[in-house]
């Protein structure tokens, strides 16, 4: 086994400039949607309902695009809204609306309710946490399991505390651990008693079609289960085409109960006269139907699956038998969660930065940027070319080995 310090010194001397920080699609992935730029064409600007996409109106979005994505997001077409490019924007606005206008079933608006808190499964998505921090909503951590949030803990917390108004969920290929929620977890989320009558599930199904293998796990239908349990207004479902077509010029979706959709549209009509329907028409023509969407995502898989395979191989070769080092092997999504012994994640990230490899800050996967164990590092291998992923991960391995050596553990 080579000397970790010597290997690290050689890594620094290489003068690398590599980035594994965020889950962005690569240029090659974005190129897959390039033909969409020639659409819709002047003769195709009328939507399936006959409306002119160039004009005002249709705040709910084009019916044909909603019909295309409704099965994948598990939302009835009539209860699905197609908006502009950012699902994060829809999540942010939903929370702002709840703060300023009473939700269906809410006794008062959240701004008048005193403390407002959300459950944050950890590890989780930093941008979810940032929205709550921005709006003054407290975050209460609950641990993730391989099947989703620890439901015993979730049910205990929501049963007696009316200030807990919701929970963040990335139910398929969770960010960053790749977990897929089990049917039992979805059922319990939909049916559990809550002290808050206006409790909401923020169901961010960002990776609903983003498979890394030919296996396509099915989620239990949270909207249907909530309705069956007498809680039809509990879920808000979100999704987007950001990692399907163009990350900065896609279409975002919101689905919910009829009451929630009516509430949301009434409030949204105060800030917009309609989304970019030309872009929605472009997406509908390009993707065509469910089979077209699946074929397009298979092309994505061909580009990014080898990058995840490189991550798996290098970590396995280096740390298969190393105590305290483990990682996820996701079957979809955009991330790998690397766990190192407690107290070493920040050191690994700092070592990598000094060697020209930028990683997501340690702690980003936890509320307020604080991982109490300082043990988890989120890896995002999709953006760089394959050769750069290999170089960056070889560097990460070197940094982990040096941190372990300094802590008195050898890989």
C-alpha positions in Angstrom: 0.0 0.0 0.0 1.4 3.4 -1.0 2.0 6.2 1.5 -1.2 8.4 1.8 0.8 11.6 2.3 3.0 11.0 -0.7 0.0 10.2 -2.8 -1.7 13.4 -1.7 1.3 15.5 -2.4 1.4 14.1 -5.9 -2.3 14.8 -6.2 -1.8 18.5 -5.3 1.1 18.8 -7.7 -1.1 17.7 -10.6 -2.9 21.0 -10.5 -6.4 19.6 -11.0 -9.6 21.7 -11.4 -12.5 19.4 -10.9 -16.0 19.8 -9.5 -18.4 17.3 -8.0 -20.6 19.7 -6.0 -24.0 19.8 -7.6 -26.3 17.4 -9.4 -26.3 19.1 -12.8 -26.8 17.3 -16.1 -23.7 17.3 -18.4 -23.5 19.2 -21.7 -23.9 15.8 -23.4 -27.2 15.2 -21.6 -28.4 18.7 -22.5 -27.5 18.0 -26.1 -30.1 15.2 -26.2 -32.8 17.8 -26.1 -31.2 20.1 -28.8 -33.8 19.2 -31.4 -36.4 20.8 -29.2 -35.0 24.2 -30.0 -36.5 24.0 -33.5 -40.0 23.5 -32.0 -42.9 24.3 -32.0 -42.7 26.1 -35.4 -45.2 28.7 -36.4 -47.8 26.2 -37.5 -47.7 24.3 -34.2 -48.3 27.1 -31.7 -51.9 26.1 -31.0 -52.3 23.7 -28.1 -54.3 20.5 -28.2 -57.3 22.4 -26.8 -57.1 25.0 -29.6 -55.7 27.8 -27.5 -52.9 30.0 -28.8 -49.8 29.4 -26.8 -48.5 32.8 -27.6 -51.2 34.6 -25.7 -52.1 35.2 -22.0 -54.0 32.7 -20.0 -54.1 29.0 -19.0 -52.5 29.4 -15.6 -52.8 25.6 -15.1 -50.7 24.9 -18.2 -51.2 22.9 -21.4 -53.5 19.9 -21.0 -51.4 17.7 -23.4 -48.2 18.2 -21.3 -50.0 17.6 -18.1 -51.5 14.4 -19.6 -48.0 13.2 -20.6 -46.5 13.6 -17.1 -49.6 12.7 -15.0 -48.9 9.0 -14.9 -45.3 9.4 -14.0 -46.1 11.8 -11.2 -49.2 9.8 -10.1 -51.5 12.8 -10.3 -54.8 13.0 -12.1 -54.5 15.3 -15.1 -57.2 17.6 -13.7 -55.2 18.0 -10.5 -51.8 18.6 -12.1 -50.5 22.1 -12.9 -47.7 22.7 -15.5 -45.7 25.9 -14.8 -42.4 27.4 -15.7 -38.9 25.9 -15.3 -38.4 25.5 -11.5 -40.1 23.1 -9.2 -38.1 24.7 -6.3 -40.0 27.9 -7.2 -43.3 26.1 -6.9 -42.3 24.7 -3.5 -41.1 28.1 -2.3 -44.4 29.8 -3.5 -46.5 27.0 -1.8 -44.9 27.7 1.5 -45.2 31.5 1.1 -48.9 31.1 0.1 -49.5 29.0 3.3 -47.8 31.6 5.4 -50.0 34.4 3.9 -53.3 32.7 3.1 -55.0 29.8 5.1 -54.6 26.4 3.4 -57.7 24.3 2.9 -58.4 22.9 6.4 -56.2 25.4 8.2 -57.8 27.5 11.0 -55.4 30.4 10.3 -52.6 31.3 8.0 -49.2 30.0 9.1 -47.9 33.6 9.7 -50.5 33.9 12.5 -50.0 30.4 13.9 -46.9 31.2 16.0 -44.1 28.7 15.6 -44.1 26.8 12.2 -41.8 23.8 11.9 -41.1 21.2 9.2 -39.6 17.7 9.5 -36.4 17.3 7.6 -35.4 13.7 6.8 -31.6 13.5 7.0 -29.5 13.2 5.0 -31.6 15.4 2.7 -31.7 18.2 0.1 -30.0 21.4 1.1 -32.3 23.6 -1.0 -35.4 22.3 0.8 -33.7 23.3 4.0 -32.7 26.7 2.7 -36.3 27.6 1.7 -37.4 26.9 5.3 -34.5 28.9 6.7 -35.3 31.8 4.4 -39.0 31.8 5.5 -38.3 31.4 9.3 -39.7 27.8 9.4 -37.9 25.7 11.9 -36.4 22.4 10.8 -36.6 19.2 12.9 -34.3 16.4 11.8 -35.6 12.9 11.5 -33.3 10.0 10.4 -33.6 8.3 7.0 -33.7 4.6 6.6 -33.3 2.5 3.5 -37.1 2.6 3.1 -37.6 6.3 3.7 -38.0 8.5 6.9 -38.0 6.7 10.3 -41.8 6.6 10.6 -41.8 5.8 14.3 -40.0 9.0 14.9 -42.1 11.0 12.4 -45.4 9.7 13.9 -44.2 10.5 17.4 -43.3 14.1 16.5 -46.4 15.0 14.5 -48.9 13.4 16.9 -48.7 15.9 19.7 -47.1 19.1 18.2 -49.5 21.3 16.2 -46.6 23.6 15.2 -45.2 20.9 12.9 -46.9 21.7 9.7 -45.2 19.5 7.2 -42.4 17.2 6.0 -40.0 17.3 3.1 -39.9 14.1 1.0 -37.8 13.0 -2.0 -39.6 9.7 -2.4 -37.8 8.1 -5.3 -34.0 8.0 -5.4 -33.7 10.4 -2.5 -31.1 13.2 -2.5 -28.5 12.2 -1.6 -28.8 8.5 -0.5 -30.9 7.1 -3.4 -33.5 5.6 -1.1 -36.9 4.6 -2.6 -39.8 4.9 -0.2 -41.5 1.6 0.6 -45.2 1.2 0.2 -45.5 1.0 4.0 -43.8 4.3 4.6 -46.0 6.0 2.0 -49.1 4.6 3.6 -48.1 5.7 7.1 -47.3 9.2 5.8 -50.6 9.5 4.2 -52.7 8.1 7.1 -50.8 9.1 10.3 -52.7 11.3 12.8 -51.2 14.8 13.1 -51.9 17.5 15.7 -51.8 20.1 13.0 -55.1 19.9 10.9 -53.2 21.6 8.0 -50.2 19.3 7.9 -48.7 19.0 4.4 -46.3 16.5 2.7 -44.0 18.3 0.3 -43.6 15.3 -2.1 -40.7 16.3 -4.3 -40.7 13.5 -6.9 -37.7 15.0 -8.7 -36.3 11.7 -10.0 -39.5 9.9 -11.0 -38.0 8.8 -14.3 -34.3 9.0 -13.7 -33.3 5.4 -13.6 -29.7 4.1 -13.6 -30.7 0.6 -14.4 -33.5 -1.0 -16.4 -35.4 -1.6 -13.2 -38.1 1.0 -12.6 -39.4 0.9 -9.0 -43.0 2.0 -8.5 -44.0 4.3 -5.6 -47.2 3.9 -3.8 -49.7 6.6 -4.8 -49.5 9.2 -2.0 -52.4 11.2 -3.3 -54.7 8.2 -3.6 -53.6 6.8 -0.2 -54.1 10.2 1.5 -57.6 10.5 0.1 -58.5 6.9 1.2 -57.3 7.8 4.7 -59.4 10.9 4.9 -56.5 13.3 4.3 -57.0 14.3 0.7 -55.3 17.7 1.1 -52.2 16.4 2.8 -49.8 15.9 -0.2 -48.4 18.5 -2.6 -46.6 16.6 -5.4 -43.8 18.3 -7.3 -41.7 17.4 -10.3 -40.0 18.9 -13.3 -38.2 18.3 -16.6 -35.0 20.1 -15.3 -32.9 16.9 -15.6 -34.9 15.6 -18.6 -34.6 18.4 -21.2 -32.9 21.7 -20.3 -32.2 22.4 -16.7 -32.7 26.1 -17.0 -35.5 26.0 -19.5 -37.8 23.1 -18.6 -41.3 22.8 -17.1 -42.2 22.3 -13.5 -45.3 20.5 -12.1 -47.5 20.8 -9.0 -50.1 18.2 -8.2 -52.5 18.1 -5.3 -56.1 17.6 -4.2 -58.9 19.6 -6.0 -59.1 21.9 -3.0 -55.4 22.5 -2.9 -55.2 23.1 -6.6 -58.0 25.6 -6.5 -56.4 27.4 -3.6 -53.0 27.5 -5.3 -54.4 28.7 -8.7 -56.5 31.5 -7.0 -53.4 32.8 -5.3 -51.1 32.3 -8.2 -53.4 34.2 -10.5 -52.5 37.3 -8.5 -48.8 37.1 -9.6 -49.0 35.7 -13.2 -51.2 35.7 -16.2 -49.9 32.3 -17.3 -46.7 30.3 -17.8 -44.5 30.0 -20.9 -46.9 27.9 -22.9 -44.7 27.9 -26.0 -42.1 26.1 -24.1 -44.7 23.7 -22.8 -45.9 23.0 -26.3 -42.3 22.5 -27.4 -41.9 19.9 -24.6 -45.1 18.1 -25.6 -44.1 17.9 -29.2 -40.5 16.7 -28.4 -41.3 14.1 -25.8 -44.6 13.0 -27.6 -45.9 10.5 -25.1 -44.9 8.1 -22.3 -42.8 5.9 -24.6 -41.0 8.9 -25.9 -40.2 10.1 -22.4 -38.9 6.6 -21.5 -36.7 6.4 -24.6 -35.3 9.9 -23.9 -34.4 8.9 -20.3 -32.8 5.7 -21.5 -30.4 7.9 -23.6 -29.7 9.9 -20.4 -28.9 6.6 -18.6 -26.4 5.6 -21.2 -24.5 8.8 -20.5 -24.5 8.9 -16.8 -24.6 5.2 -15.6 -20.9 4.7 -16.5 -20.0 7.6 -14.2 -21.8 6.0 -11.3 -20.1 2.8 -12.1 -16.7 4.5 -11.9 -17.6 5.9 -8.5 -18.6 2.5 -7.3 -15.5 0.8 -8.6 -13.0 3.2 -7.2 -14.6 3.3 -3.8 -14.9 -0.5 -3.7 -11.3 -1.0 -4.8 -10.1 1.3 -2.0 -12.4 0.8 0.9 -14.3 -2.5 0.6 -12.9 -3.7 3.9 -12.3 -0.3 5.6 -14.3 0.1 8.9 -16.3 3.3 9.0 -16.3 3.9 5.2 -19.4 3.1 3.3 -21.4 4.5 0.4 -24.7 4.2 -1.4 -25.2 2.3 -4.7 -28.2 4.1 -6.1 -30.4 2.6 -8.8 -31.4 6.1 -9.9 -31.2 9.8 -9.2 -28.1 12.0 -9.3 -26.0 11.4 -6.1 -23.9 9.0 -4.1 -23.7 9.4 -0.3 -20.2 8.7 1.0 -19.9 8.1 4.8 -16.5 8.3 6.5 -15.7 7.9 10.2 -17.2 10.6 12.5 -15.3 13.9 12.4 -13.6 13.3 9.1 -16.0 14.6 6.4 -14.9 18.3 6.8 -11.3 17.2 6.6 -11.8 15.2 3.5 -13.6 18.1 1.8 -10.9 20.6 2.8 -8.1 18.2 1.6 -9.9 17.8 -1.8 -10.3 21.6 -2.1 -6.6 22.2 -1.6 -6.0 19.6 -4.3 -8.3 21.3 -6.8 -11.3 19.0 -6.3 -14.4 20.9 -5.2 -17.0 18.8 -3.2 -20.3 19.7 -1.7 -19.6 21.2 1.8 -19.7 18.7 4.6 -23.0 19.3 6.5 -25.0 20.4 3.4 -27.1 17.3 3.7 -28.4 18.4 7.1 -30.5 21.4 8.3 -28.5 24.5 9.0 -25.5 22.9 7.3 -24.5 21.0 10.4 -24.0 17.3 10.3 -23.7 16.3 14.0 -21.4 13.4 13.1 -19.4 15.3 10.4 -19.4 12.0 8.5 -21.4 12.4 5.3 -20.2 13.7 1.9 -22.5 14.1 -1.1 -20.9 13.1 -4.4 -22.5 14.4 -7.7 -20.8 12.7 -10.7 -23.2 13.6 -13.5 -21.8 17.0 -14.7 -18.1 16.3 -15.5 -17.0 14.1 -18.5 -16.3 10.5 -17.6 -12.5 10.9 -17.5 -12.9 13.8 -15.1 -15.2 11.8 -12.9 -12.5 9.1 -12.7 -9.8 11.7 -11.9 -11.9 13.4 -9.3 -12.9 10.2 -7.6 -9.3 8.9 -7.6 -8.5 12.2 -5.8 -11.3 11.8 -3.3 -10.0 8.3 -2.5 -6.6 9.8 -1.9 -8.1 12.4 0.4 -10.1 9.9 2.4 -7.0 7.6 2.8 -5.0 10.6 4.1 -7.7 11.6 6.6 -8.0 8.0 7.8 -4.2 7.8 8.2 -4.1 11.0 10.2 -6.9 9.6 12.4 -4.9 6.5 13.0 -6.9 4.2 10.6 -5.5 2.6 7.5 -7.5 1.9 4.4 
